[in-house]
Amino acid sequence: MEQLIRVIARALVDHPEDVQIQVREDARGLVYELSVHPHDVGKVIGKQGRIAKALRTVVASASVKERKRVIVDIVSE
């Protein structure tokens, strides 16, 4: 799952070397915190959050096999 998020995020940004993902588990489920270069945050979120929503939809669909709730948080530094 982490690799899927990394591949999608690197394809969207201008600074792919700055894409970082941290994984943690909390009460909501498995949380992937995606952080990118400050200039690339808008590219990952998209207009009105459309790209972020699409990313979360793809990850949620891929996580059905794991039977855990997966959440993608975009963290700005």
Protein Blocks (a to p, Z undefined) as FASTA:
>chain_A
ZZmmmmmmmmmpmblmlpccdddddfklccddddddfklmmmmnogghlmmmmmmmmmmm
mmmmnopacddddddZZ
